[in-house]
Amino acid sequence: MGLLDLIVINTELTHYPIFDHAIEGWMAQNGLSGSTNLNGKINLLAPNGALSDPATLHAVRSIGNEIAHEPEKAIDWTMFDRDMRTIYAALHELGLLSGPLRILNCPVIQEAAGPPEIPNALTSQHHRIEIRLGDHVLDHFGWVQHMMSDNA
């Protein structure tokens, strides 16, 4: 198994920083240095034959920079998926990932508000986030939200 086993989407964690840190780790393991930013790292690895598609990786890097500096900028999920697959291919090429790309789905489940569960609450509502790989739930966490009366 490689250094990274999965790439998670549908969460606030994006794959752009994962890409940068993974390449940094690969360079350290292989005794390469000379660049502190992702642009330089891609430029350093491409001529050495470690990365076969630097132009596409630079396009992905550019999008990651835009998102980092303008987080309110809307992202097209098709583009996000394409970039994730491009990054996966590059990390696979470097030997950092093995096997097929596995994508975790993290749905938020919100139950209907029910009767109060604590004193002075008007209603209580259960929420949970599941971490799924296909139909299998790997883990979950949850919380209860209580709607309180004004005089509580």
C-alpha positions as CSV (number, residue, x, y, z in Angstrom):
1,M,0.0,0.0,0.0
2,G,1.2,3.5,-0.8
3,L,1.7,6.5,1.5
4,L,-1.8,7.7,0.8
5,D,-4.7,5.2,0.7
6,L,-7.7,7.3,-0.2
7,I,-8.7,10.7,-1.3
8,V,-11.7,12.1,0.4
9,I,-14.3,14.3,-1.3
10,N,-17.5,15.9,-0.2
11,T,-15.8,17.4,2.8
12,E,-14.0,20.6,3.4
13,L,-10.7,18.9,2.9
14,T,-9.6,19.3,-0.7
15,H,-7.1,17.2,-2.7
16,Y,-5.0,20.2,-3.7
17,P,-2.9,20.4,-0.5
18,I,-2.7,16.6,-0.3
19,F,-1.0,16.7,-3.8
20,D,1.5,19.3,-2.7
21,H,2.4,17.5,0.6
22,A,2.6,14.1,-1.1
23,I,5.0,15.4,-3.8
24,E,7.1,17.1,-1.0
25,G,7.3,13.7,0.8
26,W,8.2,11.9,-2.4
27,M,11.0,14.4,-3.1
28,A,12.4,14.0,0.4
29,Q,12.4,10.2,0.2
30,N,14.2,10.4,-3.2
31,G,16.8,13.0,-2.1
32,L,15.4,15.8,-4.3
33,S,15.2,19.5,-3.2
34,G,15.3,22.9,-4.7
35,S,11.7,24.1,-4.6
36,T,9.3,25.1,-1.9
37,N,6.2,25.7,-4.0
38,L,4.1,23.3,-6.1
39,N,4.9,25.1,-9.3
40,G,8.7,24.5,-8.8
41,K,8.1,20.9,-7.6
42,I,6.2,20.0,-10.8
43,N,8.9,21.7,-12.9
44,L,11.6,19.8,-11.1
45,L,10.0,16.4,-11.4
46,A,8.8,16.6,-15.0
47,P,12.2,16.8,-16.8
48,N,13.4,13.9,-14.7
49,G,10.6,11.8,-16.1
50,A,8.9,11.4,-12.7
51,L,5.7,13.2,-14.0
52,S,4.5,12.6,-17.5
53,D,1.9,15.3,-17.8
54,P,3.1,18.6,-16.2
55,A,0.8,20.9,-18.2
56,T,-2.3,19.2,-16.8
57,L,-0.8,19.3,-13.3
58,H,0.0,23.0,-13.6
59,A,-3.7,23.6,-14.6
60,V,-4.8,21.7,-11.5
61,R,-2.3,23.7,-9.4
62,S,-3.7,26.9,-10.8
63,I,-7.2,26.0,-9.8
64,G,-6.0,25.0,-6.3
65,N,-4.4,28.5,-6.0
66,E,-7.6,30.2,-7.1
67,I,-9.6,28.3,-4.5
68,A,-7.0,29.0,-1.8
69,H,-7.1,32.7,-2.4
70,E,-10.8,33.0,-3.3
71,P,-12.6,30.4,-1.2
72,E,-16.0,31.9,-2.0
73,K,-15.4,31.2,-5.7
74,A,-17.8,28.5,-7.0
75,I,-16.2,25.3,-8.0
76,D,-17.7,23.1,-10.7
77,W,-17.9,19.5,-9.2
78,T,-17.1,18.0,-12.6
79,M,-13.9,20.0,-12.6
80,F,-13.2,19.0,-9.0
81,D,-13.7,15.3,-9.9
82,R,-11.4,15.7,-13.0
83,D,-8.7,17.3,-10.9
84,M,-8.9,14.7,-8.2
85,R,-8.4,11.9,-10.9
86,T,-5.5,13.9,-12.4
87,I,-3.9,14.1,-9.0
88,Y,-4.5,10.4,-8.3
89,A,-2.9,9.5,-11.6
90,A,0.2,11.6,-10.8
91,L,0.5,10.2,-7.3
92,H,0.1,6.7,-8.7
93,E,2.8,7.4,-11.3
94,L,5.1,8.4,-8.4
95,G,4.3,5.2,-6.6
96,L,2.6,6.9,-3.7
97,L,-0.8,5.3,-4.4
98,S,-1.6,1.8,-5.5
99,G,-4.8,0.1,-6.5
100,P,-7.9,1.7,-7.8
101,L,-9.1,5.1,-6.8
102,R,-11.5,4.9,-3.9
103,I,-13.8,7.7,-3.1
104,L,-15.5,8.2,0.2
105,N,-19.0,9.6,0.3
106,C,-19.9,11.6,3.4
107,P,-23.7,12.2,3.5
108,V,-25.2,14.4,6.2
109,I,-28.4,12.8,7.7
110,Q,-30.9,15.0,9.4
111,E,-33.8,13.4,11.2
112,A,-37.1,15.2,11.6
113,A,-37.4,17.3,14.8
114,G,-38.9,15.3,17.6
115,P,-40.0,15.7,21.2
116,P,-37.7,17.6,23.5
117,E,-35.0,15.5,25.2
118,I,-33.8,18.1,27.7
119,P,-35.6,20.4,30.1
120,N,-36.9,23.7,28.5
121,A,-36.3,22.5,25.0
122,L,-39.1,22.9,22.5
123,T,-37.8,20.2,20.2
124,S,-34.7,18.0,19.7
125,Q,-33.3,17.0,16.3
126,H,-30.6,14.4,15.6
127,H,-27.9,14.9,12.9
128,R,-25.1,12.6,11.8
129,I,-22.4,12.4,9.2
130,E,-21.6,9.0,7.8
131,I,-18.3,8.1,6.1
132,R,-19.1,5.5,3.4
133,L,-17.1,3.5,0.9
134,G,-19.8,2.3,-1.5
135,D,-22.7,1.0,0.5
136,H,-20.5,0.2,3.6
137,V,-20.5,2.7,6.5
138,L,-16.9,3.0,7.8
139,D,-17.7,5.4,10.6
140,H,-20.1,8.1,11.7
141,F,-20.5,10.9,14.2
142,G,-23.5,12.7,15.4
143,W,-25.0,15.4,17.5
144,V,-28.3,16.6,18.8
145,Q,-29.6,20.1,18.2
146,H,-32.1,21.4,20.8
147,M,-34.5,24.3,20.0
148,M,-34.9,26.1,23.3
149,S,-37.7,28.3,24.5
150,D,-37.0,32.0,24.9
151,N,-37.2,31.8,28.7
152,A,-34.9,28.8,29.0
